[in-house]
């Protein structure tokens, strides 16, 4: 399994039939690649599950979850 470099969790309100009803939590996991690159994946579940089965997100979206210029687009795996 790849090394997890970071995890960002955010909760969003759910709307059902025009009414707010609870929330859903999404994890974004930054994962190291084998050649010094990395990628971010989003999904529900443990960080390990998201790292293996989550939906890969584009660089721009990953920067929203890991702000402050900590990601390098040249190293981001598309």
C-alpha positions in Angstrom: 0.0 0.0 0.0 1.2 3.5 -0.8 2.2 5.9 2.0 -0.5 8.4 3.1 1.0 11.9 3.2 -2.1 13.8 4.4 -5.8 13.6 5.1 -8.4 16.4 5.0 -11.9 15.7 6.1 -14.8 18.1 5.4 -18.5 17.7 6.3 -21.2 19.0 4.0 -25.0 19.4 4.8 -27.4 17.0 3.2 -30.5 18.3 1.6 -33.4 15.9 1.1 -36.7 17.1 -0.4 -35.7 20.7 0.2 -35.0 20.1 3.9 -31.6 19.9 5.6 -31.1 16.5 7.1 -27.7 15.7 8.6 -24.4 15.8 6.9 -22.0 13.7 4.9 -18.2 13.7 5.6 -15.8 13.3 2.7 -12.1 12.5 3.1 -9.4 13.6 0.7 -6.2 11.6 1.0 -2.9 12.6 -0.4 -0.9 9.5 -1.4 2.8 9.2 -2.3 3.6 7.5 -5.6 6.5 5.1 -6.2 8.6 7.6 -8.2 8.5 10.7 -6.0 5.1 11.8 -7.3 1.7 11.9 -5.5 -2.0 12.2 -6.1 -5.1 12.9 -4.0 -8.2 10.7 -3.8 -11.7 11.6 -2.4 -14.3 9.4 -0.9 -16.1 8.2 2.2 -14.5 5.8 4.6 -11.2 5.3 6.3 -8.2 7.1 4.9 -6.8 3.7 3.9 -9.9 2.8 2.0 -10.0 6.2 0.2 -6.3 5.9 -0.7 -7.1 2.5 -2.4 -10.6 3.0 -3.8 -11.3 6.7 -3.8 -12.0 8.9 -6.8 -8.8 10.7 -8.0 -9.2 14.4 -8.0 -7.5 17.0 -10.3 -4.6 19.1 -9.0 -6.7 22.3 -8.6 -9.2 20.5 -6.3 -6.4 18.9 -4.3 -4.9 22.4 -3.7 -8.3 23.4 -2.1 -7.9 20.5 0.4 -4.1 21.0 0.9 -3.7 24.8 0.6 -0.7 27.1 1.2 1.4 26.0 -1.9 2.3 22.7 -0.3 1.6 20.8 -3.6 3.8 20.9 -6.7 1.9 20.5 -10.0 4.9 19.0 -11.7 4.9 16.1 -9.1 1.2 15.6 -9.2 0.1 12.4 -10.9 -2.7 13.0 -13.4 
